[in-house]
């Protein structure tokens, strides 16, 4: 009787080890978050700020009336092609 309990316990522990190993490798291959060092963080922050400034500059130069006119022309051309 004691041997049966020991075998069942060993099987349960073996299955548990397999499940934990599968979870470990799954988490290792697909991390939920990424940890950056300080240098990389500051470089990313600078890049984001530069992109933000570029977009703000483009938005200031963007003319809605010209865009609407170009859109209407392209729609008219598409309708003529049909």
C-alpha positions in Angstrom: 0.0 0.0 0.0 2.8 2.4 0.9 4.5 1.7 -2.5 1.3 2.6 -4.4 1.1 6.0 -2.5 4.8 6.6 -3.2 4.3 5.8 -7.0 1.3 8.1 -7.2 3.1 10.9 -5.4 6.1 10.5 -7.8 3.8 10.6 -10.8 2.1 13.7 -9.5 5.4 15.4 -8.8 6.7 14.4 -12.3 3.6 15.9 -14.0 3.9 19.0 -11.8 7.6 19.5 -12.9 6.6 19.1 -16.6 3.8 21.7 -16.2 6.1 24.1 -14.4 8.8 23.7 -17.1 6.2 24.3 -19.8 5.1 27.5 -18.1 8.6 28.7 -17.6 9.6 28.2 -21.2 6.3 29.8 -22.4 7.0 32.9 -20.2 10.6 33.0 -21.3 9.7 33.0 -25.0 6.8 35.5 -24.7 7.5 38.0 -21.9 4.6 40.3 -20.9 7.0 43.2 -20.2 10.4 44.4 -21.2 12.9 45.8 -18.8 15.1 48.5 -20.3 18.3 50.0 -18.8 18.4 53.7 -18.1 20.4 54.5 -21.2 17.8 52.8 -23.4 15.0 54.5 -21.6 16.4 57.9 -22.1 17.1 57.2 -25.8 13.5 56.1 -26.2 12.2 59.1 -24.4 14.3 61.4 -26.6 13.0 59.6 -29.7 9.4 59.9 -28.6 9.8 63.6 -27.9 11.5 64.2 -31.3 8.6 62.4 -33.1 6.1 64.4 -31.1 7.7 67.6 -32.1 7.9 66.5 -35.7 4.2 65.6 -35.7 3.2 68.9 -34.1 5.2 70.8 -36.8 3.5 68.8 -39.5 0.1 69.5 -38.0 0.9 73.2 -38.0 1.8 73.1 -41.7 -1.2 70.9 -42.6 -3.8 72.8 -44.6 -7.3 71.2 -44.3 -8.7 73.1 -47.3 -6.0 71.8 -49.6 -6.5 68.3 -48.3 -10.3 68.5 -48.9 -9.7 69.9 -52.4 -7.3 67.0 -53.2 -9.7 64.5 -51.8 -12.7 65.8 -53.8 -10.5 65.8 -57.0 -9.5 62.2 -56.3 -13.1 61.1 -55.6 -14.3 62.9 -58.8 -11.5 61.1 -60.8 -12.5 57.7 -59.3 -16.2 58.4 -60.2 -15.2 59.3 -63.8 -13.1 56.1 -64.1 -16.2 54.1 -63.2 
